[in-house]
Amino acid sequence: MILELKTVALREDGAFGVLLWDGRPFAVSAERTFENLRTVINGGPYKCRRDFYYKGRYETFEIEVPGHDRVLFHKGNVEGDSEACVLVAESFSAIGDATAIADSKHGFEEFMQLAAGLSEFDMLVTGRS
């Protein structure tokens, strides 16, 4: 099984992407952007391992990013909901002037259903350096 995070927009209010599971799109994503529209996760392959999101009190997956610890998938709507993690939701949206993602509860549930029974999977990030 492979998850692809296909980046569609790098903006001052976040990095936005589409998530594909074995080539099938199923959700959207958002991440925090830093100086020069950089993200903690660069383009390329990553290993994701089952973990626990203590703040949210639910099971998730950690993305093994060299030089970083606890880069997780979790629920959220705007880049401020994440320090560097990948937020998962059902659709793109706006909250005030900020670009956002919406229906994170259902998007994240679908992500976890697709990964049910897996202890790890591979992820490929495209559309960024």
C-alpha positions in Angstrom: 0.0 0.0 0.0 1.2 3.5 -0.8 -0.1 6.9 0.1 0.7 9.8 -2.1 0.5 13.4 -0.9 0.2 15.4 -4.1 0.8 19.1 -3.3 -1.5 21.4 -5.2 -0.8 24.8 -3.5 2.0 26.3 -1.4 0.7 29.5 0.2 1.5 31.7 3.1 -1.6 30.3 4.9 -0.5 26.7 4.4 0.5 23.9 2.1 -2.5 22.1 0.5 -2.6 18.7 -1.1 -4.7 15.8 -2.2 -4.2 12.4 -0.7 -4.3 9.3 -2.9 -4.4 5.7 -1.6 -3.0 3.3 -4.2 -3.8 6.0 -6.9 -7.3 6.7 -5.7 -8.0 10.2 -4.3 -9.9 10.1 -1.1 -9.1 13.2 1.0 -7.3 16.6 1.1 -4.5 17.8 3.4 -3.1 21.0 4.9 0.3 21.6 6.5 2.0 24.7 8.1 4.3 26.7 5.8 7.3 28.5 7.1 9.7 31.1 5.7 9.9 30.9 1.9 6.8 28.6 1.7 8.8 25.7 3.0 7.3 22.7 4.9 8.9 20.3 7.3 8.1 17.5 4.8 10.0 17.8 1.5 9.2 15.9 -1.7 10.2 12.3 -1.8 9.5 8.9 -0.1 8.7 8.4 3.6 7.8 5.6 5.9 4.7 6.0 8.1 4.3 4.0 11.3 1.3 3.5 13.5 1.4 5.8 16.6 -0.8 7.7 19.0 -1.7 11.4 19.0 -1.7 12.2 22.7 -3.2 15.7 22.4 -6.2 14.5 20.4 -6.3 11.1 22.3 -6.6 8.9 19.2 -4.6 6.5 17.1 -2.8 7.8 14.0 0.5 7.4 12.0 3.8 9.1 12.4 5.7 10.2 9.3 9.4 9.5 9.7 11.0 12.8 8.8 14.8 13.0 9.2 15.7 15.6 11.9 12.1 15.8 13.2 10.1 13.9 15.8 6.3 13.3 16.0 5.2 14.5 12.6 1.8 13.0 12.6 -1.4 12.8 10.5 -4.3 14.3 12.5 -7.5 16.3 12.4 -7.6 20.0 11.9 -8.8 22.8 9.5 -6.2 25.5 9.2 -2.4 25.5 9.3 -2.5 26.9 12.9 -4.0 23.6 14.0 -0.6 22.0 13.2 3.0 22.7 14.2 4.3 20.7 11.2 1.9 17.7 10.9 -0.4 16.7 8.0 -4.0 17.6 8.6 -6.6 15.4 6.8 -10.1 16.4 5.8 -12.8 16.0 3.1 -12.7 19.2 1.1 -11.0 22.6 0.6 -12.6 25.6 2.2 -12.0 29.0 3.7 -12.3 30.3 7.2 -12.4 34.1 7.1 -9.5 35.1 5.0 -7.6 31.9 5.5 -7.5 28.9 3.1 -8.6 25.9 5.0 -9.8 22.3 4.8 -13.3 21.1 6.0 -14.9 18.1 7.6 -11.6 16.8 9.1 -13.5 14.3 11.3 -14.7 12.3 8.3 -11.6 12.7 6.2 -9.4 11.4 9.0 -11.8 8.5 9.7 -11.6 7.5 6.1 -7.8 7.7 6.2 -7.7 5.4 9.2 -10.2 3.0 7.7 -7.9 2.7 4.6 -5.0 2.0 6.9 -6.9 -0.4 9.2 -4.8 -3.5 10.0 -1.5 -1.9 8.9 1.4 -1.1 11.3 3.2 0.9 8.6 2.9 2.0 5.0 5.0 4.0 2.4 4.2 7.6 1.5 5.4 9.6 -1.5 5.2 13.4 -1.4 5.1 15.1 -4.8 4.7 18.7 -6.1 7.4 20.3 -3.9 11.2 20.2 -3.6 
